[in-house]
């Protein structure tokens, strides 16, 4: 559970600074803080505005490499003093800006998505994407140590994991929703029409 200590350290640095960044915790760490049973491999943070990546890079500068990272694979690249931020455009047009560190043996990634390349993200039938524009108004506050931070609700995370066919995570999210409850109105909005039918079936609900 060392990831929790790493997340608390990031929160401590952020909340003790005067920096104001629109950010949200995504991925498995956010799932666990909402009752899911899984082991996060890293900590994923999205920022609403591109400059938020550079702001986080400044805050977490102490964890940056002293020399530029030679590995250009975005899954292995790490922020350095010389190159704190990495920008990447994929053939589909999907593009992001990121900063990334290894803190206490846990990877921390801060990302801004500039172009979603048409990934479905809708309030009316196509489902809400965990990396999309609607998460900011639908965030849920969770507690980590003494800090209260925004994360993506499980109802939205479920849609993203069904799309990715992450069966282990789907099962864990459904179990947490069954144990601790869920927002039915949000589920109806967050899930695509097809995935909402699946949700009804798995939860033993009638449509």
C-alpha positions in Angstrom: 0.0 0.0 0.0 3.0 2.3 -0.4 1.1 4.2 -3.1 -1.0 5.7 -0.4 2.0 7.3 1.3 3.1 8.6 -2.1 -0.3 10.1 -2.8 -0.3 11.7 0.7 3.1 13.2 0.0 1.9 14.7 -3.3 -1.1 16.1 -1.5 1.0 17.5 1.3 3.2 19.4 -1.2 0.3 20.6 -3.2 -1.9 21.8 -0.3 1.1 23.5 1.5 1.8 25.5 -1.6 0.0 28.6 -2.8 -0.6 27.0 -6.2 -4.1 26.5 -7.4 -4.6 23.8 -10.0 -7.7 22.2 -11.3 -6.8 18.5 -10.9 -8.6 15.2 -10.4 -7.4 11.7 -9.3 -8.2 9.0 -11.9 -7.6 5.3 -12.4 -7.3 2.6 -9.8 -6.1 4.7 -6.9 -9.3 6.7 -7.1 -11.2 3.4 -7.3 -9.6 2.0 -4.1 -10.4 5.2 -2.2 -14.1 4.6 -3.1 -14.1 1.1 -1.7 -12.7 -1.1 -4.6 -10.4 -4.0 -3.8 -7.4 -3.7 -6.2 -3.8 -2.8 -6.0 -2.9 0.4 -7.9 0.3 0.2 -10.0 0.7 3.9 -10.1 -1.0 7.3 -9.3 -2.7 9.0 -12.2 -3.7 12.7 -12.0 -5.4 14.7 -14.8 -5.3 18.5 -14.9 -8.0 20.5 -16.6 -5.6 23.0 -18.2 -2.3 22.3 -19.9 -0.4 24.7 -17.7 -1.3 22.6 -14.8 1.2 20.0 -15.9 4.0 22.5 -15.7 2.7 23.8 -12.3 2.8 20.3 -10.9 6.3 19.8 -12.4 7.4 22.8 -10.5 5.9 21.6 -7.2 7.4 18.1 -7.6 10.7 19.3 -8.9 12.6 17.7 -6.0 11.7 14.3 -7.5 12.8 15.1 -11.1 15.9 13.4 -12.6 19.1 15.5 -12.5 19.8 14.7 -16.2 17.4 14.3 -19.1 15.7 11.0 -19.5 17.0 9.2 -22.6 14.1 6.7 -22.7 11.5 8.3 -25.1 8.8 5.6 -24.4 6.1 7.6 -22.7 5.5 4.7 -20.2 9.1 4.8 -19.1 10.0 8.4 -19.5 10.5 10.5 -16.3 10.6 14.2 -15.7 14.0 15.8 -15.3 15.2 19.3 -14.4 16.1 19.8 -18.1 12.8 18.3 -19.5 10.1 18.4 -16.9 7.2 17.9 -19.4 6.7 15.5 -22.2 4.3 16.0 -25.2 3.2 13.3 -27.4 0.9 13.1 -30.5 -0.3 9.6 -31.6 -1.2 8.6 -35.2 -4.9 8.8 -34.3 -4.5 12.5 -33.4 -4.8 11.8 -29.7 -2.4 14.1 -27.9 -1.3 14.7 -24.3 1.1 16.6 -22.2 2.5 14.8 -19.1 5.0 15.0 -16.3 6.1 11.8 -14.5 8.1 10.8 -11.5 9.0 7.8 -9.4 8.3 8.7 -5.8 9.0 6.2 -3.1 9.0 3.4 -5.6 5.6 4.5 -7.0 5.1 6.1 -10.4 3.1 9.4 -10.3 1.8 10.8 -13.6 0.2 14.2 -14.2 -1.5 14.5 -17.6 -3.4 17.0 -19.7 -5.2 15.6 -22.7 -5.3 18.1 -25.6 -7.0 16.1 -28.3 -9.2 13.0 -27.5 -9.3 12.0 -31.2 -13.0 11.3 -31.1 -13.2 9.1 -28.0 -16.9 9.0 -27.1 -17.7 11.4 -24.3 -21.4 12.3 -24.0 -24.2 12.9 -21.5 -26.7 11.5 -23.8 -26.2 7.8 -24.6 -22.5 7.3 -25.6 -21.2 7.3 -22.1 -18.8 9.6 -20.2 -15.1 9.1 -20.7 -12.9 9.1 -17.6 -10.5 11.4 -19.5 -13.1 13.7 -20.9 -14.6 17.1 -20.3 -17.6 16.1 -18.1 -15.6 14.6 -15.2 -14.8 18.1 -13.8 -18.4 18.9 -12.9 -19.1 15.3 -11.7 -16.1 14.7 -9.4 -16.4 13.1 -6.0 -14.4 14.1 -3.0 -12.5 11.3 -1.2 -10.2 11.3 1.8 -6.6 10.3 1.8 -5.0 10.8 5.2 -5.9 14.4 6.3 -6.6 15.5 2.7 -9.9 15.7 0.8 -9.3 15.4 -3.0 -11.5 15.1 -6.1 -11.7 11.8 -8.0 -13.7 10.3 -10.8 -16.8 8.6 -9.5 -17.1 4.8 -9.9 -20.1 5.2 -12.2 -17.8 6.9 -14.7 -14.9 4.6 -14.1 -17.2 1.6 -14.8 -17.9 2.9 -18.3 -14.2 3.4 -19.0 -13.2 -0.1 -17.8 -16.0 -1.8 -19.7 -14.7 -0.1 -22.8 -11.2 -1.3 -22.1 -12.6 -4.8 -21.2 -10.8 -4.8 -17.9 -12.8 -7.6 -16.4 -11.0 -7.6 -13.0 -11.6 -3.9 -12.5 -15.2 -4.1 -13.7 -15.9 -6.9 -11.1 -14.3 -4.9 -8.3 -16.1 -1.7 -9.2 -19.5 -3.5 -9.3 -18.7 -5.1 -6.0 -17.9 -1.8 -4.4 -21.1 -0.2 -5.8 -23.1 -3.2 -4.4 -21.5 -2.8 -1.0 -21.5 0.9 -0.6 -24.2 2.2 -2.9 -24.2 4.2 -6.1 -25.8 7.2 -7.8 -28.5 5.7 -10.2 -29.0 9.0 -12.0 -25.2 9.3 -12.6 -25.0 5.7 -13.7 -27.7 6.3 -16.3 -25.7 9.3 -17.6 -22.2 7.9 -17.3 -22.9 4.5 -18.9 -23.5 4.1 -22.6 -26.9 2.6 -23.6 -25.4 -0.8 -24.1 -23.3 -0.7 -20.9 -26.3 0.5 -18.9 -28.1 -2.7 -19.9 -25.1 -4.7 -18.7 -25.1 -2.8 -15.4 -28.8 -3.5 -14.8 -28.1 -7.2 -15.4 -25.1 -7.4 -13.2 -26.8 -5.5 -10.3 -30.0 -7.5 -10.6 -32.0 -4.4 -11.6 -35.0 -4.1 -14.0 -34.8 -1.5 -16.7 
